[in-house]
């Protein structure tokens, strides 16, 4: 399955996690708006759109950084080994995200605790834009919002680093951000209804199972490659040379009579002049 489609689906299916984790953030941001803005649904939607544009842009910037990191790793280390290792790591993270959303395991929170250390640095910057009063403040708040520790984001970033390219890393995180967009935009107008719906156990478990399926599919390619890997490189080149057709050579026939202008096996006797020359 294409990586862009995989991370988009991960973001879309992980929307139940986004609603639960970011619901409080959205409610706080909405509550801080002026009363004349809150009374106008179109203006509220415009603020939420700016929040999410900033948030997705932060994902893209992280995708660029992690894509560059992947490029450095593949250039300095054995490329095939790094590529397979990163693919396996990405698949494992996606499975862990699915287990977390389904409520079966909280192992992904280990990464969230690591990310929390970086959020401590970013969080003070949010005070410059809170409470949100204008669209510019909404955009920059969303830009910082993207740094909130989230296992779902880290799962997508693992695919960005696997791409080994800044441009591809940016596209991967854009696809992921667009996948998370529907649930967060809908929450702006249907907060209560959506929250009740995603709190149902079967919704979270179904989403978790689907994400686990995506993780298993991502794991299959590198594992299958290692199991059924074909020899290549120097040995394969030698084998190719051995199997290549050998050029035909023409050997002089030494057995049997030799025909000459003087008859079969008849050569003229050398003269004195021949000896002199």
N, C-alpha and C positions, 0 to 999 in steps of 0.2 A: 504494500500500500504506500502511496506517495506520502512523503514526510509532511508536506504542507496540509494535506487532508487529515492526516493522523493528529497533528497538533490542533487543527481547527476543531475536530471532533472532541478532542480532549478538553478544550476550552468550553465547547458547547455543553458536553455532558457534565463537566465539572462545575457548571453554573449553579447546581444545587449547593456546592461548597461555597461558591462566591456569594450566594445570597445569604447563607448562614454567617459567613465570616465578615462580609462587607456591609451587611444590612444595617448594623449600628452606625457605620461611617456615613452611609447614604442618609439615614434618618437624621444624624447630627448636622450634616451639611444642609439638608433641606430646612431644618428647623431654624438655622441661622439666617435664612434669607429674609428680606424685608417683607412685610405683610402684603404690599401691593404686588410683589413678585409671586408670592405663594398663592395669591388669589387668581393668578393668570396661568393656566396650564401650559400655554405655549412658552411663556418665559421660563417656567420651571423646567420644561423639557430642554430648552436651550442651555440652561445651566448644567443639567445632567450630561448633555452632549459634550460640553466643554470639559467636564470632569473626566469623561471617558476618553476624549481625544488626548488629553494630557497623560492619562494612565497608559494608553496604548503606545504613545510616543516614548514613554519611559521603558516599556517592554522592547521597543525597537532599538533604543540606544543600548540596552543590556544585551540584545541579540548581536549588535555590532561588536561589542566588547568581547563577548563569549565566542563569537565566530572568529575573531582575530586570535584569541587564545588557542582555539582549536587549530588554526593555521600554523601557529608557532610550534605546537606540539607535534604536528605531522611533519614539519620540516626538520625538527631537531631529533626526533625519535624515529624508530622503524615504522614507516607509514602504515603498512598493513596491520601490524599489531595494535597500533593506536586506534585505527579505524574500527577494528573489531571490538576492542575493549570499550570504546565510547558507545558503540551501538548496543552492546550488552548492558552497559551502565544505564543508557537511556531507557531500554526496555524494562529493566528492573525498577527504575524510578517510576515509570508509568504504572507498573503493577502495584507498587507501594501506594501510589496516589489512589488507585482504584480500591485497594483494601481500606485505605483511610476514609474515603467517601462512603464506602459501604458499611463502615463501622466495625470492620473486622480486625484492624490493626492501626496503631498510631505511630508506626516506625518512622514515617516521613517527617514527624515532628522534630526529629533529631536535626534535620536540615533547617527547619524553621527556627530552632533555637540558635543555630549558627547565624542565620540571616538576621535574627533579632539584634545581634551586636552591631550590624551595619545600620539598622533602623534607628538605633539610639543616636547615631550621628545625624541622620536625616530629620528625625522628628522635630528638633528645635526649629528647623527652617519653616515648618508649617505654621508656626505662630505669626509669621509675617503676613499670611494670607487669610488667617482665621480671625473673626468670622468672615465668611465669604460675602462680599457686597457687590461684586461686579464679575463680568465674564472673564476678565484677565485673571482675577484671583481664583476663579473656578478652574481655569486651565492649569495654573501653576500648582494648585492644590492637588489636582489629578496627577500632575507630573510627579509629585512627591508621593502620592498615594501608591504608585506603582512599586515603591520600595518596601511596602508592608510585607513582612515575612509570610510566604505562602508556598506550601509544598507543590501546589499545582503549577505555579510559575517556575519553580526550580526544575520540575519535570520537563517543561517546555524548553528551558535553557540548556538542558542536557542535549537536546536535539540541535540547538544552535551551535554548541561547541563541537558537536559531531560533524557539522557541515564543513568545518575548516575554512570558512569564508565569511568575511564581514557582511557582504551583500546577502548571502544565503541566510546567515544568522538573523539579519534584519527581517527578511521575508518570513522566516519561520515564526518569529515572535509577533509579526503583524498578523499572520494567520491565526495564531493562538489568541491574540487580543480581540480579533474580530469574532472568534468563537465565543468569547466570554461576554461580548457586547449585548446580545439580545436579552439575557437574563437581567443584567444590571439596568438596562434601559426600561425594561418592563417593570422592574421593581420601583422605578420612580413614580409610576402611576397606579400600580397594583400591589403595593408593598404588603398589605395585610393578607390579601388572598394568596399571593405567591409564597409568602413565608409559611403559611399554614400548609400549603400543598407540599413544599419541599421538606417539611418536617416529618412527613409520612415516611415510615421506614421503608416501604416497598419502592418508593421513588429513589431514595438514596442507594439502596441495594442494587436496583436495576442499573442505575448510572455507574455504580462501582464495578459491576460485572462487565459492562460494556467497555469501560476503560481498561480493565484487566485484560479483556480480549485484545484490545489494541496493543497493550504491552507485550502480550505473548506473540502477536504477529510481528512486532518489532524485534523480538528476541530470536525469532525463527531464522531470519536471514543469516546473521553472523554465526549462529550455532550450526546451521545446516552447512555453511561454507567450511567450517572447521572439520565437521564430520566427513563430508564428501569432497574435501579439498583435493585439487589435482596438482601434481608436481609441476613446478614452473621454475623459471630462472635458468641457471647454468646446466643443471641435469637435464632439463627439458630440451635445451638447445643441443646438447650432445646427442640425446635420443633422436632428435629430428635429423641431425646430420647422419646418424647411423642408418635411419630409415630412408634417407633420400636416395634416389636412384643414382648409381655410380656411372660416370661417363664411360662410354665404350672406347676401347683403345684397339688399334689395328696392329697386330703382331705380324712380323715377317714370317712367312712359311718357310722353314728351313728344311723340312723333310721333303723328299721327292725330287724329281728332276727340275732343273732350272732352265728355262728357255732363254736363249741368247740369240743375237743376230747370226751367230755361226753354227746354230743348231743346239740340241739338247746337251747340256753339260759340256759343250765344246768351247774352249777359250783359245784365242790365238797364242802361239808361243812368243815370248818376249824376244826382241831383237837386240843387237848390240847397242843400237841407238836408244832403246828403252833403258838400258842399264846406265848409259851415260847421263841421261836426263834424270 
